[in-house]
Amino acid sequence: VHAVLASWEVYAGPRDETVMSTHPDATLDNFPRDMQWGQGLQLIEDMSDEGDSPVPFKVEAGEWLILVTRFSSDGVSVQFQLERS
């Protein structure tokens, strides 16, 4: 696992027909939205592996993982970390 990519979308209207999204494919030709409300990207390393950092987070097919998410008290920053279950 190299990274976690976070995006969001919001629906509006009586039948949710209006959508605002930060998915990578939705912002391809929308530079202002990409700059203002872009995706969140967190590089991932294996924190359980002792030694020199960073250490790649290697997984096996079918292995269960836990995504730990931390938010700053002011709600401005978010941090992701992967752990093995």
C-alpha positions as CSV (number, residue, x, y, z in Angstrom):
1,V,0.0,0.0,0.0
2,H,1.5,3.3,-1.1
3,A,-1.1,5.9,0.0
4,V,-4.6,6.7,1.1
5,L,-6.6,9.0,-1.1
6,A,-9.7,10.7,0.4
7,S,-12.4,12.5,-1.6
8,W,-16.0,13.5,-0.9
9,E,-19.2,14.3,-2.7
10,V,-22.3,16.2,-1.7
11,Y,-25.8,15.8,-3.2
12,A,-28.5,18.5,-3.4
13,G,-31.9,18.9,-4.9
14,P,-35.2,17.1,-4.4
15,R,-33.8,14.0,-6.1
16,D,-30.1,14.5,-5.4
17,E,-29.7,15.6,-9.0
18,T,-27.0,18.1,-8.2
19,V,-23.6,16.7,-7.2
20,M,-20.4,18.4,-6.1
21,S,-17.4,16.1,-5.9
22,T,-13.7,16.0,-5.3
23,H,-13.2,12.6,-6.9
24,P,-10.1,12.7,-9.1
25,D,-12.1,12.1,-12.3
26,A,-14.6,14.8,-11.4
27,T,-11.9,17.5,-11.1
28,L,-9.9,16.7,-14.2
29,D,-10.9,19.9,-16.0
30,N,-11.8,22.0,-13.0
31,F,-8.6,23.6,-11.7
32,P,-10.2,26.0,-9.2
33,R,-12.1,23.2,-7.5
34,D,-9.0,20.9,-7.5
35,M,-6.9,23.6,-5.9
36,Q,-9.6,24.7,-3.3
37,W,-11.3,21.4,-2.5
38,G,-8.9,18.8,-3.8
39,Q,-8.3,15.3,-2.5
40,G,-6.6,14.4,0.7
41,L,-3.5,12.3,0.1
42,Q,-1.5,10.5,2.9
43,L,1.6,8.4,2.1
44,I,1.5,5.2,4.1
45,E,4.4,3.4,5.8
46,D,4.5,0.4,8.1
47,M,4.8,1.8,11.6
48,S,4.9,-1.6,13.2
49,D,8.1,-2.6,11.4
50,E,11.1,-1.5,13.6
51,G,14.1,-0.1,11.9
52,D,15.0,2.7,9.5
53,S,11.9,4.6,8.3
54,P,10.1,4.8,6.1
55,V,9.2,1.1,5.6
56,P,6.8,0.0,2.9
57,F,3.4,-1.3,4.0
58,K,3.3,-4.7,2.4
59,V,0.0,-6.8,2.4
60,E,-1.1,-10.2,1.3
61,A,-4.3,-10.8,-0.7
62,G,-7.3,-11.1,1.7
63,E,-5.5,-9.5,4.6
64,W,-7.7,-7.3,6.8
65,L,-6.5,-3.8,7.6
66,I,-7.7,-1.1,10.0
67,L,-7.8,2.5,8.7
68,V,-7.1,4.9,11.6
69,T,-8.2,8.5,11.0
70,R,-7.2,11.4,13.2
71,F,-8.6,14.9,12.9
72,S,-7.0,18.1,14.3
73,S,-9.0,19.8,17.1
74,D,-9.8,22.7,14.7
75,G,-11.0,20.3,12.0
76,V,-8.5,21.6,9.4
77,S,-6.1,18.6,9.2
78,V,-6.7,14.9,8.8
79,Q,-4.2,12.1,9.1
80,F,-4.5,8.4,8.1
81,Q,-2.6,5.4,9.3
82,L,-3.0,1.7,8.4
83,E,-2.8,-1.1,11.0
84,R,-3.1,-4.8,10.7
85,S,-6.2,-6.3,12.3
